[in-house]
Amino acid sequence: MIDVVLCASGSDEVRIVHDLAVDRGRTARVVRRCADLAETLAVVSAGIGDVVLLDVSVRGLGREPLATLLRDAAVVGLWDERAGEQTSLGLRHVVPASAPIEEILAALVAATDSGDEATDWVQEASDAAMGAGSDGRLVVVWGPGGAPGRTTVAVNLAAEAAAGGHETTLVDADTYGPSLSQVLGVLDEAPGLVAACRAHDRDTLDEETLGSLLPLVQPGLRLLSGIGVPARWAEVRSSSLDGVWQALARRGELVIADVGAVLEEDEELSYDTAAPQRNAATLSAVAAADAVIAVTSADPVSITRLLRDHARLEELGAGELHLVVNRVGPPISGDQVRELLRGRLEPASLHLLPDDPVACRTAIWDGALLAESAPRSPLRRALRELALSPALLGSALAPVEPAR
């Protein structure tokens, strides 16, 4: 006898319960009728039921809840033809909600016999939706707390790389202070990262959907805007973000992600069950990155914070680490800063950016890039040189000599 946890709605639920109750073969029985996804998750986690018969259009359903269900039971999806366009979320066993009870029973038996693993259904559907493509390069711009200039560096590196002929996508993945739309002067801001995570969670993040979330802000440069209001951080989970990075990589472009400073695993430390992480975007991006550009200010406080966080970066897998020291100027020379850092760290490269507060303030007030507001400034020239170097582009794409 197969114990079924049912989460359906309307006449379909009533019919399925009735048909299973009068089934002469007594192959399966409904042991719990759930009103929503939350109740279904609670029932299954309590060890009730062998298989979940679930409406795939139920509110809140996505990859992460499905993975949670599949850890404790098999899952069969119910597809409602009247609901219009929807996704099967990669489930192996999906039947029409109006199917005869014999077809539903066959799916229940097949699901319980196959012993599906929670991860078996995830990647296959995503690959099919996105299609094959060349891998891009993900570069994460990170820095310790204290505003060392992460966003200024990230946005201008992306703009200079695009101006240098490299198709570039800039991602605002800072869940504490998202600001790239404002820095770029984008008036119609939408929470693009939230929409991308939601589409991936629903298995609808295909090439067309992703392209619609990446407006062109200047030739060769596209923007995936951030979460908008910082309070929406819980809507971007690590499992969804991992899929977003993969989807962006399949476009075969340079991807630059501006992330927050905190590297702690936060909520997972204090919950026995799965919980959203405020720092998921940063942790996911650093773990998936081909290179991490660590930005620090040329002052003792910022450099000390960088040195303390370096070990955590290595734990997260940031193998190719490039250091950028921002706001270099009197009273300490660049050579002194270089000597100090090279004596304690072994980065893949080390770059110094001159202190140019007037150019930065002018750019931020105008919602412009340094290339637009201060094209001849020393800071802009230094950022352009960094943008066309192997640190950002990788050895395969970087020119032999940086542009002047």
C-alpha positions in Angstrom: 0.0 0.0 0.0 1.3 3.4 -1.0 0.6 6.3 1.4 -0.1 9.4 -0.5 0.2 13.0 0.7 -2.0 15.1 -1.6 -1.7 18.8 -2.3 -4.1 19.7 -5.1 -7.1 22.0 -5.4 -10.7 22.2 -6.5 -12.5 19.5 -8.3 -9.3 17.6 -9.1 -8.5 17.0 -5.4 -12.1 15.8 -4.7 -12.0 13.4 -7.7 -8.6 12.0 -6.9 -9.5 11.3 -3.3 -12.8 9.7 -4.3 -11.2 7.5 -7.0 -8.5 6.3 -4.8 -11.0 5.5 -2.0 -13.1 3.3 -4.3 -10.1 1.7 -6.1 -10.7 -2.0 -5.8 -7.0 -2.8 -6.1 -6.2 -0.7 -3.0 -2.9 0.2 -4.5 -2.7 3.6 -2.8 -4.5 5.6 -0.2 -4.5 9.3 0.7 -3.2 9.7 4.3 -3.2 13.5 4.3 -4.8 16.3 2.3 -2.7 19.5 2.5 -4.0 23.0 1.9 -0.7 24.6 0.8 3.0 24.0 0.3 3.9 24.8 3.8 1.6 22.2 5.2 2.9 19.7 2.7 6.5 20.3 3.7 5.6 19.9 7.4 3.7 16.7 6.9 6.5 15.1 4.8 9.2 16.2 7.2 7.3 14.5 10.0 7.7 11.2 8.1 4.1 10.9 6.9 3.6 9.5 3.4 5.6 7.5 0.8 4.8 9.8 -2.1 3.6 13.4 -2.6 1.0 14.1 -5.3 1.6 17.8 -5.8 0.1 20.5 -8.0 3.1 22.0 -9.7 1.4 25.4 -9.8 1.0 25.6 -6.1 2.1 28.9 -4.6 5.7 29.0 -3.5 6.8 25.8 -5.2 10.3 25.8 -6.6 13.6 23.9 -6.8 14.5 24.3 -3.2 11.1 23.1 -1.7 11.1 20.2 -4.1 14.6 19.2 -3.1 13.4 19.3 0.5 10.4 17.1 -0.3 12.5 14.6 -2.3 14.8 14.0 0.7 11.9 12.3 2.6 9.5 11.1 -0.1 8.9 10.6 -3.8 7.1 13.3 -5.7 4.6 13.1 -8.6 3.5 16.4 -10.2 0.0 17.2 -11.2 -0.1 19.4 -14.4 -3.2 21.5 -14.8 -3.8 22.1 -18.5 -6.2 25.0 -17.7 -3.4 26.9 -15.9 -1.8 27.9 -19.2 2.0 28.1 -19.5 3.8 26.4 -16.6 6.8 24.2 -15.9 7.2 20.7 -14.6 10.3 21.9 -12.6 12.2 19.0 -14.0 10.2 16.3 -12.2 10.5 12.9 -13.8 6.9 11.9 -13.0 4.2 14.4 -14.0 0.6 13.6 -15.0 -2.3 15.8 -16.1 -4.5 16.7 -13.1 -7.5 15.4 -15.2 -5.9 12.1 -16.0 -7.8 8.9 -15.1 -7.0 7.3 -11.8 -5.2 4.4 -13.5 -2.6 6.8 -15.0 -2.1 8.5 -11.7 -1.7 5.2 -9.9 0.9 4.1 -12.5 2.9 7.3 -11.9 2.7 6.8 -8.1 4.0 3.3 -8.4 6.8 4.3 -10.8 7.9 7.1 -8.5 8.1 4.9 -5.4 9.9 2.2 -7.3 12.5 4.5 -8.9 13.9 5.9 -5.7 14.6 9.4 -7.1 17.4 11.3 -5.4 16.8 14.9 -4.5 19.5 16.1 -7.0 18.6 13.9 -9.9 16.0 16.2 -11.4 17.6 19.6 -11.0 20.4 20.1 -13.5 19.0 18.1 -16.4 16.0 20.5 -16.9 18.2 23.6 -16.5 20.6 22.5 -19.2 17.9 21.7 -21.6 16.2 25.1 -21.1 19.4 27.1 -21.5 21.0 25.1 -24.3 24.6 24.6 -25.0 27.0 27.5 -25.1 30.6 28.6 -24.4 31.5 29.3 -20.8 32.1 32.9 -19.8 34.3 34.3 -17.0 32.9 35.3 -13.6 34.9 37.9 -11.8 33.7 38.9 -8.3 34.6 42.3 -6.9 34.7 42.0 -3.1 36.2 44.0 -0.3 36.2 44.1 3.5 33.7 46.3 5.4 34.1 50.0 5.6 33.4 51.1 2.0 36.8 50.6 0.3 35.3 51.3 -3.1 34.0 48.0 -4.3 31.1 49.4 -6.3 33.2 52.2 -7.9 35.8 49.7 -9.0 33.2 47.1 -10.2 31.1 49.5 -12.3 34.1 51.2 -14.0 35.9 47.9 -14.6 32.8 46.6 -16.4 32.4 49.8 -18.4 36.1 49.8 -19.5 36.0 46.1 -20.4 32.9 46.7 -22.5 34.5 49.8 -24.2 37.5 47.5 -24.9 35.3 45.2 -27.0 34.4 42.6 -24.5 30.7 41.8 -24.0 30.2 42.3 -20.3 27.4 41.8 -17.8 27.5 43.7 -14.5 25.6 42.0 -11.6 24.5 43.8 -8.4 24.7 41.0 -5.9 25.2 43.2 -2.8 22.4 42.3 -0.4 23.3 45.0 2.1 23.6 48.1 -0.1 22.6 47.5 -3.7 23.3 50.6 -5.7 24.6 49.9 -9.2 21.4 51.2 -10.8 21.7 54.5 -9.0 25.5 54.7 -9.8 24.7 54.1 -13.5 21.8 56.6 -13.5 19.2 53.9 -14.4 15.9 55.5 -13.6 13.6 52.5 -14.1 15.0 50.0 -11.6 13.6 46.6 -11.2 14.9 43.8 -8.9 16.6 41.9 -11.6 18.5 39.5 -9.4 15.3 38.5 -7.5 13.5 37.9 -10.8 16.4 35.8 -12.1 16.5 33.7 -8.9 12.7 33.2 -9.1 12.8 32.1 -12.7 15.6 29.6 -12.0 13.7 28.3 -9.0 10.7 27.8 -11.3 12.9 26.2 -14.0 12.0 29.0 -16.5 15.4 30.8 -16.7 15.9 30.2 -20.4 18.0 32.3 -22.7 15.1 34.5 -23.6 14.0 35.1 -20.0 17.6 35.9 -18.9 18.1 38.3 -21.8 14.9 40.2 -20.8 16.4 40.9 -17.4 19.7 42.3 -18.8 19.1 45.8 -20.2 21.8 47.4 -22.2 23.2 50.4 -20.3 25.9 51.2 -22.8 27.3 49.5 -25.8 28.6 46.1 -24.8 27.5 46.4 -21.2 24.4 44.9 -19.7 23.1 45.2 -16.1 21.5 42.6 -13.9 20.1 45.0 -11.2 20.1 44.1 -7.5 17.4 43.3 -5.0 16.3 47.0 -4.9 15.2 47.2 -1.3 17.7 45.5 1.1 14.9 43.8 3.0 14.3 41.5 0.0 17.6 39.6 0.7 15.6 36.4 1.7 14.4 36.1 -1.9 17.8 35.2 -3.2 18.9 31.8 -2.0 22.2 30.2 -2.6 20.7 27.3 -4.7 19.0 29.7 -7.0 22.0 32.0 -7.2 24.2 29.0 -8.2 21.9 28.5 -11.2 22.0 32.2 -12.1 25.8 32.1 -12.3 25.7 29.1 -14.5 23.1 30.6 -16.7 25.2 33.8 -17.1 28.3 31.7 -17.8 26.5 30.0 -20.7 26.2 33.3 -22.5 30.0 33.2 -23.0 30.6 36.7 -21.8 32.5 38.4 -19.1 30.4 38.7 -15.9 31.4 41.1 -13.1 29.6 40.8 -9.8 29.6 43.4 -7.1 29.1 41.7 -3.8 28.8 42.6 -0.1 31.6 42.5 2.4 30.4 39.9 4.9 31.6 36.3 4.4 29.9 34.7 7.4 27.5 31.8 6.9 25.1 33.8 9.2 21.6 32.1 9.6 22.8 28.6 9.0 24.8 28.8 12.2 21.7 29.3 14.3 19.0 27.1 12.7 18.6 23.4 12.7 16.6 23.5 9.5 17.3 25.1 6.2 17.2 28.9 6.4 17.8 31.8 4.1 21.2 33.5 4.3 21.8 37.2 4.2 25.2 36.6 2.8 24.2 33.9 0.3 24.9 36.1 -2.7 28.4 36.8 -1.6 29.2 33.2 -0.6 27.7 31.8 -3.8 29.5 34.3 -6.1 32.9 33.8 -4.5 32.6 30.0 -4.6 31.6 30.1 -8.3 34.1 32.8 -9.4 36.9 32.3 -11.8 38.7 35.2 -10.1 38.1 37.5 -7.1 39.3 41.1 -7.1 39.7 42.1 -3.5 39.4 45.9 -3.0 40.9 47.5 0.0 41.6 51.1 1.0 45.2 52.3 1.5 44.7 52.6 5.3 45.6 50.4 8.2 42.0 49.6 9.2 40.9 48.4 5.7 44.2 46.5 5.2 43.8 44.7 8.6 40.3 43.7 7.7 41.5 42.3 4.4 44.2 40.3 6.1 41.7 38.8 8.6 39.2 37.9 5.9 41.8 36.3 3.6 41.7 32.9 5.2 37.9 32.9 4.8 38.2 33.7 1.1 40.5 30.6 0.7 37.9 28.5 2.5 35.3 29.5 0.0 37.6 28.5 -2.9 38.8 31.9 -4.1 41.9 30.5 -5.7 42.7 33.3 -8.2 42.9 36.4 -5.9 43.9 39.8 -7.3 44.4 42.7 -4.9 43.4 46.2 -5.7 44.5 49.0 -3.2 42.2 52.0 -3.6 42.9 55.6 -2.6 46.6 55.4 -2.7 48.3 58.8 -1.9 50.1 60.8 0.8 51.3 60.3 3.4 52.1 56.7 2.4 53.6 55.9 -1.0 52.5 53.1 -3.3 55.7 51.3 -2.9 55.2 51.1 0.9 51.7 49.7 0.5 53.0 47.2 -2.1 55.8 46.0 0.2 53.4 45.7 3.2 50.9 43.5 1.4 53.4 41.3 -0.5 55.0 40.6 2.8 51.8 39.0 4.1 49.9 37.8 1.1 50.7 36.1 -2.2 48.1 37.4 -4.6 48.0 36.6 -8.3 48.4 40.3 -9.0 48.5 43.6 -7.1 47.2 46.9 -8.5 47.3 50.4 -7.0 44.6 53.0 -7.7 45.4 56.7 -7.0 43.2 58.7 -4.7 40.9 60.9 -6.8 38.0 62.1 -4.6 36.9 64.9 -6.9 36.5 62.7 -9.9 34.6 60.1 -7.9 32.3 62.6 -6.3 31.6 64.2 -9.7 30.8 60.8 -11.2 28.4 59.7 -8.4 26.5 63.0 -8.5 26.1 62.9 -12.2 25.2 59.2 -12.3 28.0 58.8 -14.8 31.1 56.6 -15.3 34.6 58.0 -14.9 35.1 57.6 -18.6 32.2 60.1 -19.0 32.8 62.6 -16.2 36.6 62.4 -15.8 38.1 60.6 -18.8 41.6 62.0 -18.3 41.8 61.4 -14.6 44.6 59.2 -13.2 42.1 56.9 -11.5 40.2 56.3 -14.8 43.5 55.5 -16.6 44.5 53.0 -13.8 41.1 51.3 -13.9 41.2 51.0 -17.7 44.6 49.4 -17.5 43.3 46.9 -14.9 40.1 46.2 -17.0 42.2 45.1 -20.0 44.6 43.0 -17.9 44.6 39.2 -17.3 43.3 39.9 -13.7 39.9 40.8 -15.2 39.8 39.1 -18.6 42.0 36.1 -18.0 45.1 35.2 -20.0 43.0 34.0 -23.0 41.2 37.4 -23.5 43.7 40.0 -22.3 45.7 41.9 -24.9 49.5 41.5 -24.9 49.9 45.2 -24.0 47.3 47.2 -22.2 45.6 50.0 -24.1 46.9 53.5 -23.5 
